[in-house]
């Protein structure tokens, strides 16, 4: 593992598998530490306050934002999300890698405020595969799934703003590629790799 502590920003369209990949990687190495986001959305049945997100009211969220607590915030599908400045600082000061699992809008804000961060975008192997994953995970209504699919393509067009990109086709391979990035050992997943660019363009057609 890279000895220097870093801030890693991970983004993906909904259903690309970023949460599962990150959980697997964190289980492999205790050097990595989530920065837990704040959100105003309702918890899903498998989510826990303080572990998956800090679930707060809109009033509490707005108060924290007004007090300068967030390094980024975004409105996603009508819900507010944000990253705590205090939490990220605490993680890095304690010699851990801080991981932000946020959308591309938030990633843009973090890159501006913390330009030394390392950003990673995760893609599905195809748009058809993304639709299948969203339909079968059974956590959202049909209307929300349709909304997520409509937004997914727009999300994916921002992949080239990131330092690295992973196509999550085979889960174990994608996990190994993500670990290589954290270990500062990845070249093939750099966003300027011509072979990777060709594969991504095929996904976006």
C-alpha positions in Angstrom: 0.0 0.0 0.0 1.2 3.5 -0.8 2.8 4.9 2.3 1.6 8.5 1.8 -1.9 9.1 3.0 -4.2 10.4 0.3 -7.8 11.4 -0.4 -9.4 9.2 -3.0 -12.6 10.3 -4.7 -14.8 7.4 -6.2 -17.7 8.1 -8.5 -20.0 6.0 -10.7 -23.5 5.9 -12.1 -26.0 4.3 -9.8 -25.8 0.5 -10.2 -22.2 0.3 -11.4 -21.1 -1.5 -8.3 -18.8 1.0 -6.6 -20.2 0.4 -3.1 -19.6 -3.4 -3.3 -16.1 -2.9 -4.7 -15.1 -0.5 -2.0 -16.4 -2.6 0.8 -14.4 -5.6 -0.5 -11.3 -3.5 -0.7 -11.7 -2.0 2.7 -12.1 -5.6 4.1 -8.7 -6.4 2.5 -6.8 -3.5 4.1 -7.3 -1.5 7.2 -5.3 1.5 5.8 -8.5 2.6 4.0 -11.2 4.5 5.8 -14.6 5.7 4.5 -15.6 9.3 4.9 -19.3 8.8 5.5 -21.5 11.2 3.6 -24.4 13.2 5.0 -27.7 12.8 3.2 -31.3 13.9 3.5 -32.7 10.8 1.8 -34.6 8.0 3.6 -32.4 5.0 4.6 -32.9 1.9 2.5 -33.8 -1.3 4.4 -30.2 -2.5 4.5 -28.6 0.8 5.5 -27.5 2.0 9.0 -27.1 5.5 10.2 -23.5 6.4 11.0 -22.3 3.4 8.9 -23.6 3.9 5.4 -24.6 7.5 5.7 -25.4 10.2 8.3 -29.2 10.5 7.6 -30.3 14.0 8.6 -33.2 16.4 8.0 -33.0 19.1 5.4 -32.8 21.7 8.2 -29.9 20.0 9.8 -28.1 19.6 6.5 -28.6 23.3 5.6 -27.3 24.4 9.0 -24.1 22.3 8.6 -23.6 23.7 5.1 -24.1 27.3 6.3 -21.5 26.7 9.0 -18.9 25.6 6.4 -18.8 22.0 7.4 -18.9 20.5 3.9 -16.2 20.4 1.3 -18.7 19.4 -1.3 -22.5 19.0 -1.6 -24.9 17.9 -4.4 -28.5 17.4 -5.1 -29.0 13.9 -6.5 -32.5 12.7 -7.5 -34.0 15.4 -5.2 -31.9 14.4 -2.1 -29.0 16.3 -0.7 -25.6 14.7 -0.1 -22.4 16.2 1.3 -18.9 15.4 2.7 -17.7 16.5 6.1 -14.5 18.6 6.1 -13.9 17.7 9.7 -14.2 14.0 9.1 -11.8 13.9 6.1 -9.2 15.9 8.0 -9.5 13.5 11.0 -9.0 10.4 8.8 -5.9 11.8 7.0 -4.3 13.1 10.2 -4.6 9.6 11.7 -2.6 8.2 8.8 -5.4 6.6 6.8 -6.4 6.9 3.2 -9.7 8.8 3.1 -12.3 7.5 0.6 -15.1 9.6 -0.7 -17.9 7.8 -2.4 -19.7 10.7 -4.2 -21.2 11.6 -7.5 -19.4 13.4 -10.3 -20.8 16.8 -9.3 -19.3 16.5 -5.8 -16.0 15.2 -7.3 -15.7 18.4 -9.4 -16.0 20.4 -6.2 -13.5 18.3 -4.3 -10.9 18.5 -7.1 -11.2 22.3 -6.9 -10.9 22.5 -3.1 -8.4 19.6 -2.7 -6.5 19.3 -6.1 -4.1 16.7 -4.7 -6.9 14.1 -4.5 -6.9 11.0 -6.6 -10.1 10.4 -8.5 -11.5 7.1 -9.8 -14.6 6.5 -12.0 -16.3 3.1 -12.2 -18.4 2.1 -15.2 -20.7 -0.8 -16.0 -19.7 -3.1 -18.9 -22.6 -1.8 -20.9 -25.8 0.3 -20.6 -27.8 -2.9 -20.9 -26.0 -4.4 -17.9 -26.6 -1.3 -15.9 -30.3 -1.5 -16.6 -30.4 -5.1 -15.5 -28.5 -4.4 -12.2 -30.8 -1.5 -11.3 -33.9 -3.6 -12.1 -32.8 -6.6 -10.0 -31.4 -5.0 -6.9 -35.0 -4.4 -5.7 -34.3 -1.2 -3.7 -36.1 1.4 -5.8 -39.5 1.9 -7.4 -39.9 1.6 -11.2 -40.1 5.4 -11.5 -36.8 5.8 -9.6 -35.2 3.2 -11.8 -36.3 5.0 -14.9 -35.0 8.2 -13.5 -31.6 6.7 -12.6 -31.3 5.2 -16.1 -32.0 8.6 -17.7 -29.3 10.2 -15.5 -26.8 7.4 -15.9 -25.7 8.3 -19.4 -25.0 11.9 -18.4 -23.0 10.6 -15.4 -20.9 8.3 -17.6 -20.0 11.1 -20.0 -17.9 12.7 -17.1 -15.6 9.7 -16.8 -12.7 11.5 -18.5 -12.6 14.1 -15.7 -11.1 11.4 -13.5 -7.5 10.2 -13.1 -8.5 6.5 -13.4 -11.4 4.5 -14.7 -12.5 0.9 -14.0 -15.0 -1.1 -16.1 -16.8 -3.3 -13.6 -17.5 -6.4 -15.8 -16.0 -9.1 -13.7 -16.2 -8.2 -10.0 -13.0 -9.8 -8.8 -11.0 -8.3 -11.7 -12.4 -4.9 -11.0 -11.6 -5.2 -7.3 -8.0 -6.1 -8.1 -7.8 -3.1 -10.5 -9.1 -0.8 -7.8 -6.6 -2.1 -5.3 -3.8 -1.5 -7.8 -4.8 2.1 -8.0 -4.7 2.5 -4.2 -1.3 0.8 -4.2 -0.1 3.3 -6.9 0.6 0.3 -9.2 -1.9 0.9 -11.9 -1.1 2.1 -15.5 -3.8 0.3 -17.5 -6.6 2.0 -15.7 -5.4 5.6 -16.3 -8.0 7.6 -18.1 -5.5 8.5 -20.8 -4.9 4.8 -21.8 -5.9 4.5 -25.5 -7.2 0.9 -25.1 -9.3 1.9 -22.1 -10.7 5.0 -24.0 -11.7 2.7 -26.9 -13.6 0.3 -24.5 -15.4 3.2 -22.8 -16.4 4.8 -26.1 -18.1 1.5 -27.0 -20.0 1.5 -23.8 -21.3 5.0 -24.4 -22.5 4.4 -28.0 
